[in-house]
Amino acid sequence: MTHTPPSAGVPQTPRVTGEVPGPRSREYLERQARRESTARSYPYRLPIAIARAQGAYVEDVDGNVFLDFLAGAGVLSLGHNHPDVIAAVTDQLGVLVHGLDFPTPVKDRFTELQLAQLPEPMRERTRIHFCGPTGANAVDAALKLCKTATGREDVIAFQGGFHGATLAAMSVTGLVSQKEPVRGRMPGVHFFPYGGSARCPVGLHPDGCNAHAAAFLEHALTDPNGGVPLPAAVIMELVQGEGGVVPADVEFVQRVRAITRELGVPLIVDEVQTGCGRTGTWFAFEQYGIEPDVVVASKALSGVGLPVAIILYDEKLDSWAPGAHTGTFRGNQLAFAAGVAALDVYAREDTLANVAERGRQLLSRLEELKKTTDWVGDVRGLGLMQGVELTDPVTGRPAGGLAKAVQAGALRRGLILEVGGRDDCVVRMLPPLNVTAADVDFAADTIAAALAEALAETEPTVQGGTRI
């Protein structure tokens, strides 16, 4: 059944007239600046006030229309306001909205479907826990679970990782500037090099460097003088999103899994951003040939932006007492209804196949940028989680200023992008998973034009010892 979307009037093509921000957006932004915390982030670099949205497009209060390649930071897997998902939510509104952790028909169906997405060997031995409504809360829950089950304290995390902004999640995040002002962080966190495709994590020659990173961790955990007590958990992302869209090396991941299994250390895989089909499989760990002990999922579980967060874990870890990890909004029936409907859409429209096809298309188009300028240091990603790293071709240093100029130039042309990575030098893309081939081509053309413009305007300058 096809439903009429509530925001069907949003044009499905980019259209920007005049300056960005326009006059009405400026009014909203100025009021926001007077009223809201300085911790807000997106409006600083994407200065628009959004009026409505539909599919892959958003319209601001000035009538400008943008192709949204941020998609709620990866939350909107089916784009804005998918009509079938909205219809399911609307129906649920008249039935039950808030259910704490009582069983309900829609929660039961949501649970059944989430477990069914796991690889077959994991399904029967996996338990699910519903957390507070954010991925960071689910990270906290995963850490608490592993500490409770093992009776141990320390945690291994990886440089470049990002797991959230709550106290515990921030403590296992690599970004120093975020946590430096906060005293009393969670103790016992040890950071190790991440074996990814971007650069050698320990400063060695690229050949085999990811294996060296795994060997370094293995040695530290098995050496009686290694300085690291046997930890309660190892937590990792398989694609570091905020860290710059850095996919982990397969051999590195498999060796980490092997040593953690050998030592009886639970492996937590943070799939908050990579989960729900973002990389082309339901979970990214499926592409690495491993089975984690704990999976953290959140962002795209509802498919439409309604908050829900879960951890999926091996039943051998299920040592919690009742109420060990709670959250008033863990029974969000609207999110459950949306998630059930979203999975129906995924199956009917073969969304994962589209992720694979559009991901290849986007990567191929972005690779073309390397032929136009040596400021493109790397193009990488999995599925529809892609990034373009911009670096100074002379010094090799991150060109964060250039990336921000590309982001701003793309916005003026009708494309919403994000930046991330070290010094924000990576132009990031997280489009809806049902994005079209035409939209991908528009995005690639727009990025190329914005990059050419930014280089023409700023390449001769030198800032802080590096150009751009």
C-alpha positions in Angstrom: 0.0 0.0 0.0 1.3 3.4 -0.9 0.6 6.3 1.4 0.6 10.0 0.6 3.6 11.6 2.4 2.8 14.5 4.6 5.5 16.6 3.1 5.0 15.6 -0.5 5.3 19.3 -1.6 9.1 19.3 -1.0 10.7 19.5 -4.5 12.9 16.5 -5.2 15.6 18.5 -6.8 18.1 20.9 -5.4 17.3 24.6 -5.6 19.2 27.4 -4.0 18.5 31.1 -4.7 20.4 33.9 -3.0 22.7 33.7 -0.1 23.0 30.9 2.4 21.8 31.5 5.0 18.8 33.4 3.6 17.1 36.2 5.6 14.6 34.0 7.4 17.2 31.4 8.3 19.4 34.1 9.8 16.5 35.2 12.0 16.1 31.6 13.4 19.8 31.2 13.8 20.2 34.4 15.7 17.4 33.5 18.1 18.9 30.1 18.5 22.3 31.7 19.4 20.6 33.8 22.1 18.7 30.9 23.6 20.5 27.7 23.2 23.7 26.2 24.5 27.0 26.9 22.8 27.4 23.1 22.5 25.1 23.0 19.5 27.2 22.0 16.5 25.6 21.6 13.0 24.2 25.1 12.6 27.7 26.6 12.9 28.8 24.9 9.6 25.5 24.3 8.0 23.7 27.6 8.7 20.1 26.9 7.6 16.8 26.6 9.4 14.8 23.6 8.2 11.1 24.0 7.4 10.2 20.5 6.1 11.7 17.5 4.4 10.8 14.5 2.3 12.9 11.6 1.0 16.5 12.7 0.4 15.6 16.4 0.4 15.1 19.2 2.9 13.7 22.6 2.4 14.7 25.6 4.5 12.5 28.4 5.7 13.7 30.6 2.8 12.5 28.0 0.2 16.0 26.6 -0.7 16.0 22.9 -1.3 19.1 20.7 -0.4 20.0 17.1 -1.2 20.7 15.7 2.3 23.9 13.6 2.4 24.0 13.9 6.2 20.6 12.2 6.8 20.4 13.0 10.5 24.0 11.8 11.0 23.0 8.4 9.5 19.7 8.1 11.3 17.4 8.5 8.3 18.1 5.2 6.5 15.0 5.6 4.4 15.2 9.4 4.1 12.8 11.9 5.7 9.2 10.9 6.4 9.0 7.6 4.4 5.3 7.3 3.9 4.9 3.6 4.9 6.9 4.2 8.1 5.0 7.3 8.9 1.7 5.4 8.4 2.9 2.7 10.8 3.8 5.4 13.4 0.5 7.2 13.0 -1.4 3.9 13.5 0.6 3.1 16.7 -0.1 6.6 18.1 -3.7 5.5 18.8 -2.7 2.2 20.4 0.2 2.7 22.8 3.1 5.2 22.8 5.1 4.6 26.0 5.5 1.1 27.5 8.6 1.1 29.8 10.0 -2.4 29.4 6.6 -4.3 29.4 6.2 -6.7 26.6 3.9 -5.4 23.9 2.9 -6.9 20.5 4.9 -4.3 18.5 7.9 -4.6 20.7 7.7 -8.4 20.5 7.7 -8.2 16.7 10.5 -5.6 16.6 12.6 -7.9 18.9 12.0 -10.9 16.7 13.0 -9.0 13.6 16.2 -7.6 15.1 17.4 -11.0 16.2 16.6 -12.4 12.8 19.0 -9.9 11.2 21.9 -11.6 13.0 23.9 -14.3 11.3 22.3 -17.6 11.9 24.9 -19.0 14.4 24.4 -16.0 16.7 20.6 -15.9 16.8 19.8 -18.6 19.4 22.4 -17.5 21.9 21.8 -13.7 21.7 19.9 -11.6 24.2 18.6 -8.1 23.6 18.5 -5.2 26.0 16.6 -2.0 25.4 18.6 1.0 26.6 17.9 4.7 26.9 17.2 6.3 23.5 20.8 7.1 22.4 23.7 5.1 21.1 25.9 6.6 23.8 23.6 5.1 26.4 23.8 1.8 24.7 27.7 2.0 24.8 27.4 2.7 28.5 25.2 -0.3 28.9 27.6 -2.5 27.0 30.5 -1.5 29.2 28.5 -2.0 32.4 27.4 -5.4 31.1 31.0 -6.6 30.4 32.3 -5.2 33.7 29.5 -7.0 35.6 30.0 -10.3 33.8 33.7 -10.4 34.0 34.3 -8.7 37.4 37.1 -6.8 35.7 37.5 -3.0 35.4 39.8 -2.0 32.5 38.7 -1.3 28.9 40.6 -1.3 25.7 39.6 1.3 23.1 41.2 2.4 19.9 42.8 5.7 18.7 40.5 7.6 16.4 37.4 5.9 17.8 34.2 7.8 18.7 31.5 6.2 20.9 29.4 9.1 22.2 29.4 12.1 24.6 28.1 10.6 27.9 30.8 10.3 30.5 31.6 6.6 30.0 31.2 6.7 26.2 33.4 9.9 26.0 36.0 8.1 28.1 36.5 5.4 25.5 36.5 8.0 22.7 39.8 9.0 21.1 38.9 12.7 20.6 41.0 14.5 23.2 39.4 18.0 22.8 36.0 16.7 23.7 37.0 15.1 27.0 39.9 17.3 28.1 37.7 19.9 29.9 35.8 17.2 31.8 37.4 16.0 35.1 36.7 12.6 36.7 36.4 10.5 33.5 36.0 6.8 33.7 39.3 5.3 34.8 41.1 2.3 33.4 40.8 3.0 29.6 43.8 2.1 27.5 44.0 3.3 23.9 45.7 1.2 21.2 46.5 1.9 17.5 43.7 1.2 15.1 44.4 -1.0 12.1 42.7 0.9 9.4 43.2 1.6 5.7 44.0 5.3 5.9 47.6 5.3 7.2 50.0 3.1 9.3 48.7 3.4 12.9 52.2 2.9 14.4 54.2 4.9 11.9 55.7 2.0 10.1 55.7 1.2 6.4 52.2 0.6 5.0 52.9 -3.0 4.1 51.8 -5.1 7.0 51.3 -2.2 9.4 47.8 -3.3 10.4 49.2 -6.6 11.4 51.7 -4.8 13.6 48.9 -2.9 15.3 47.2 -6.2 16.1 50.4 -7.7 17.3 51.1 -4.7 19.6 47.7 -5.3 21.3 48.3 -9.0 21.6 51.7 -8.5 23.1 50.4 -6.0 25.6 47.6 -8.3 26.8 49.8 -11.4 27.1 53.1 -9.9 28.4 53.3 -10.2 32.2 55.1 -6.8 32.1 52.8 -5.3 29.4 51.3 -2.9 31.9 47.7 -3.6 31.0 45.5 -5.8 33.3 43.2 -8.3 31.6 40.4 -6.0 30.6 36.6 -6.3 31.0 36.1 -5.5 27.3 37.6 -4.4 24.0 35.4 -1.9 22.2 35.9 -1.0 18.5 34.2 0.4 15.4 34.6 -1.4 12.2 34.4 1.9 10.3 35.5 4.9 12.3 32.9 7.4 11.3 33.6 10.5 13.3 37.3 9.5 13.1 37.3 10.1 9.3 35.5 7.2 7.7 38.3 4.7 8.3 37.4 1.1 7.6 39.3 -1.4 9.8 41.6 -3.8 8.1 40.2 -7.3 7.9 43.3 -9.1 9.2 43.5 -6.6 12.1 39.9 -7.2 13.1 40.2 -11.0 12.9 43.4 -11.0 15.0 41.7 -8.8 17.6 38.8 -11.2 17.7 41.1 -14.2 18.0 43.1 -12.8 21.0 40.1 -11.6 22.8 38.4 -14.9 22.4 41.5 -16.8 23.5 41.8 -14.6 26.7 38.1 -14.6 27.5 37.7 -10.8 26.9 34.3 -9.7 25.6 34.6 -7.9 22.2 32.1 -5.0 21.9 31.5 -3.9 18.3 30.0 -0.4 18.1 27.6 -0.5 15.2 25.7 2.7 16.1 26.6 4.3 12.8 27.6 1.3 10.6 24.5 -0.8 11.6 21.1 -1.3 9.9 22.5 -1.7 6.4 24.7 1.4 6.2 27.8 -0.6 4.9 25.9 -3.0 2.7 25.3 -5.7 5.2 22.9 -5.4 8.2 25.9 -5.1 10.5 29.4 -4.3 9.3 31.0 -7.1 11.3 29.4 -9.6 8.8 32.0 -8.3 6.2 34.9 -9.1 8.6 34.1 -12.8 9.3 33.8 -12.4 13.0 31.1 -12.8 15.7 31.4 -10.2 18.5 30.2 -10.8 22.0 28.3 -7.5 22.2 26.8 -5.4 19.4 25.7 -1.8 20.0 23.0 -0.5 17.7 20.9 2.7 17.6 20.8 5.4 15.0 18.9 3.9 12.1 16.9 1.2 14.0 13.6 3.0 13.4 14.5 4.1 9.8 12.9 7.5 10.3 14.7 9.2 13.2 12.6 8.0 16.2 15.0 7.2 19.0 15.7 3.7 20.1 18.9 2.0 21.2 19.8 -1.7 21.9 22.6 -4.0 22.8 22.7 -7.5 21.4 24.9 -9.8 23.4 25.9 -13.4 24.0 23.7 -15.0 26.7 26.8 -16.1 28.7 27.2 -12.4 29.7 23.6 -12.1 31.0 24.5 -11.6 34.6 22.6 -8.4 35.3 20.1 -8.1 38.2 16.7 -6.5 37.4 17.0 -2.8 36.9 20.8 -2.9 36.4 20.5 -0.7 33.4 17.3 1.2 32.9 15.9 4.2 31.0 12.5 5.8 31.1 12.2 6.0 27.3 13.4 2.5 26.5 9.8 1.5 25.7 9.3 3.8 22.7 6.5 2.0 20.9 6.5 4.5 18.0 10.1 3.6 17.3 9.3 -0.1 17.4 6.4 0.3 15.0 8.7 2.4 12.7 11.4 -0.2 12.8 9.1 -3.0 11.9 7.7 -1.0 9.0 11.2 0.0 7.9 12.4 -3.6 7.7 9.3 -4.4 5.5 10.5 -1.6 3.2 14.0 -2.9 3.2 12.9 -6.3 2.1 10.3 -5.1 -0.5 12.7 -2.6 -2.1 15.9 -4.6 -1.7 17.5 -1.7 0.0 20.8 -3.5 0.8 21.3 -4.2 -2.9 20.9 -0.5 -3.5 23.4 0.3 -0.8 26.0 -1.9 -2.6 25.3 -0.5 -6.0 25.1 3.2 -5.0 28.1 2.7 -2.8 30.2 1.5 -5.7 28.9 4.3 -7.8 29.7 6.9 -5.2 33.2 5.5 -4.5 34.0 5.4 -8.3 32.9 9.0 -8.7 34.8 10.2 -5.7 37.9 8.4 -7.0 37.8 10.7 -10.0 38.7 13.6 -7.7 42.2 12.2 -7.3 42.8 12.8 -11.0 42.0 16.5 -10.7 44.1 17.5 -7.7 46.8 16.1 -5.4 45.0 17.7 -2.4 42.8 14.5 -2.3 44.9 12.3 0.0 42.4 9.4 0.2 38.9 8.3 -0.8 37.5 5.5 1.3 34.5 3.9 3.0 32.1 1.0 2.9 28.6 1.0 1.3 27.0 4.4 1.7 29.5 5.6 4.4 32.1 7.4 2.4 34.7 10.1 2.9 37.2 12.2 1.0 40.3 13.0 3.0 42.0 16.3 2.0 45.7 16.8 2.9 48.4 19.2 1.9 50.4 17.5 -0.9 53.6 19.1 0.3 53.5 18.5 4.0 51.0 15.7 4.2 49.2 17.6 7.0 45.3 17.5 7.2 43.7 20.3 5.2 40.8 21.0 7.6 40.2 24.5 6.2 39.9 23.1 2.7 37.3 20.5 3.8 35.2 23.2 5.5 35.4 25.3 2.4 34.2 22.4 0.3 31.3 21.8 2.8 30.3 25.5 2.6 30.6 25.5 -1.2 28.5 22.4 -1.5 25.8 23.9 0.7 25.6 26.9 -1.6 25.0 24.5 -4.5 22.3 22.6 -2.7 24.1 19.7 -1.0 24.4 19.0 2.7 27.7 17.3 3.8 29.5 16.7 7.0 33.2 16.9 7.9 35.1 14.8 10.4 38.4 13.0 11.0 41.6 14.5 12.3 41.4 18.3 12.2 38.0 17.9 10.3 39.9 17.2 7.1 37.5 14.5 5.8 34.4 15.4 3.8 31.9 12.8 4.9 28.8 11.4 3.2 25.9 9.5 4.9 23.0 9.6 2.4 19.8 7.7 2.8 20.2 4.1 1.9 17.5 4.3 -0.8 19.3 7.2 -2.6 19.0 7.2 -6.4 21.8 7.1 -9.0 20.9 10.6 -10.1 21.3 11.9 -6.6 24.7 10.3 -6.3 25.8 11.8 -9.5 24.6 15.3 -8.4 26.5 14.9 -5.1 29.7 13.9 -6.8 29.5 16.7 -9.4 28.8 19.2 -6.6 31.7 18.1 -4.4 34.0 18.3 -7.5 32.8 21.9 -8.2 33.0 23.0 -4.6 36.6 21.5 -4.3 37.7 23.2 -7.5 36.3 26.6 -6.3 37.9 26.2 -2.8 41.3 25.4 -4.3 41.1 28.3 -6.8 40.4 30.7 -3.9 42.7 29.4 -1.2 45.5 27.3 -2.5 48.2 30.0 -2.5 47.7 30.8 1.1 49.5 29.4 4.1 47.8 29.0 7.5 49.5 27.8 10.6 52.4 26.3 8.8 50.4 24.4 6.3 48.5 25.6 3.3 44.6 25.9 3.5 
